[in-house]
Amino acid sequence: MRAFITKDRARRMSRLDADPNIDLRDHIRGIPDFPKPGILFYDISTLLRHGHAWRTAMARLADIVAPHKPDLLAGIESRGFLVAAPLALELGLGFVMLRKPRKLPGLTIGLNYALEYGTDRIEMQADAVPPGSRVVVLDDLLATGGTMAAGISLLRQAGATVPCAACLIELTFLGGRSRLDVPFEALIAYDA
């Protein structure tokens, strides 16, 4: 099942497309009071619509992810799909969706997890990950880490090994990294 993406191939692809002069922060828009008062929402839609910056972000993530030698990439609904699917294509790998309940056809497996106030659930198709696969988990943003930690646990429940997790953005002041028991990397960190 191992894909034939070598570290050298990923590095070559990334070097060709990454622009070292691009500051990805310039392409992330902060929207105050969304989705509720007091929250500053980091909007990646401005990054997505700037082709050169988006390509640079994917190349930089490829440099982070490829050394972990994944067989598959898993994206967390929904903006994690926007990160994991093109990166999987870039690296010549398959892509697995981690979704909210009752969104996937066929037999699914799931995991309930605690939120600050309540619980949530994440699911994947039962046959999506062959046991023993190396799966890297991706999302657009790491905040408190609860959903990312649940995604890692769900993949392990399916028999996968999770060598790392990555995001475009990390909100370091929320401490989400401390909830993860795998190496974690982000392209951009916001301290407040």
N, C-alpha and C positions, 0 to 999 in steps of 0.2 A: 504494500500500500504506500510505501514511501514515495513521495513526489521527487522528481529529479531537479530540484532547485538547489543549486550549490550556493554556498556563501559568496563565492566569487561572482557567480552570475547575478545574484541579487545586488551585490555591491556595484557591479558594472552598470546594471539598469538604474540603480539609484543615483550613482554619480552622474550619469548622462542627463538625468532629469531634475535633480535637486538643484536649486539655486541658493547658494550659500548667502546671498545678499537679501533674501526674503525674510522678513520678520513676520512670522505667522500671526503674531498679536495684531498686526495692522489689518488683518482680515477677519478678526473676531469682533463682533459688535456686542457691546453690553447694553442690555435693555432693562432699565430700572423698573421695579414694581411689577415684574412678570414672573410667574403667573399670579402672584399676589403681592400686596404691599410689603416692602422691606426686603424683597428678593431681587438680586441683580442677576439676570439671566444672560448667560454667555451664548450668543447665537452664532452657530457655525454656518448658517445659510449664506452669509457674506463670503466665507471661505469657499464654499461649494461652488459659487457662481463665478469665482475668479480662477479660470483654468490653470494658469501657471502656478499660482499659490497652492491650489489643491493638488496638483501634480507633485509639487515639492513636498507637501505634507505626506503624500503616499510614499514617496521615495525615502523620506526620513523614517517613516514607520517601517518600511521594508528593511532598512539598516538595523533597526531595533529587533524586529521579529525573526528575521532569517537565521541569525546565529543559534536560535533555540530549536531549529530543525523541526518545525511543526509538520504534521501530516494534513491538518485541517485548521481553519480559522473559524471561530464562533463569534457571532455578533449578537449583542443584546438589543432587543427591540427598543425603539425603532431607529434611533440615530446611530446606534452601533452597527446596524446593517449598512449604513452609508460609509462606514469606515472599513468594516471587515470584508464586504463583498469585493470592492475594487482592489483591496490589498491582496485578497486571495487570488484574484486574476493576475495581479502584478507578479506574484510569487509562484504561479502555476499550481495553486492548491485548491481544494474544495472548500466550501463555505457551509456552515451550519447555523440555523436560526434558533436563538433562545427567545421564546415568546411568552406573552401573557397567556393566561388560560383560555382554552377552547378556540385558539386561532390556527392550529395546525391540523391537517387531515391525518387520518390513520391513527394507529396506536401511539400514544405519547407517554413519556415519563415526566414527572414534575417534582418540584420541591417548594414547600411553603417556607417563607422566611419572614423574620421580624423587621418591621419598619419602626421609625421613631414612635408613631402612634398607630399601631395596628399590625396587620400582616399583609403579605402579598404572595404571589405564586409565579414561578417561572417554569416553562415546559419546553421540551424538545421532542422530536419524533424518536420513538424508541429504537429505531434502526439507523439513526443518523451517524452514530460514532461507533466504529468497530472497537471492541475491547483492545486496550493496549495502544490506541492511537495517541499521538502527541497533538494536543489541541491548545492553541493560544486564544485567549478570550480578549475581545476588543469592544470598546464602547467609545462614545464621543467624549464623555466627561466622567471623571471620578469625583464624587462628592463625599458622602458618608461611607461609601464602600459596601453597603448592604446588598445591592443588586449584583455587583461584581462578585462578591464573596459567594452569593447564592449560585451564580452561574458556574463558578469554579466547582462548588460542591455537587451541582447537578451533573456536570461532565464527569466528575470522579465516580459518581453513583452509576454512570453508564459504563465505567471501566476505562475511561481515558486518563492519561497523564497530562497535567496542565503545567507546562514548564515556565510560563510567564503570562502576564496580562499587560495590556497597554491601552492608552487613550490618547486622544488629541489634547485634552485639557485636564488638569488636576487642580481642584480647589484645596490647596494644602491646609488651609485654616480649618477644614472640617475633619481632618485626620483619617480619611478613608483608607489610606495606604496601610494603616495599622491593623485593619480588619482582614487584610489579605495575607495568606501564607505562601505566596509565590512572589518571585521578583516582579516588580511593577515599574513601568516607565510611561512618561507622558511627554509630549512635545512642548507643551506650554504649562507653566504653573502660575497660578494666581494666589497670592498670599492674603488677600482680603477682598 
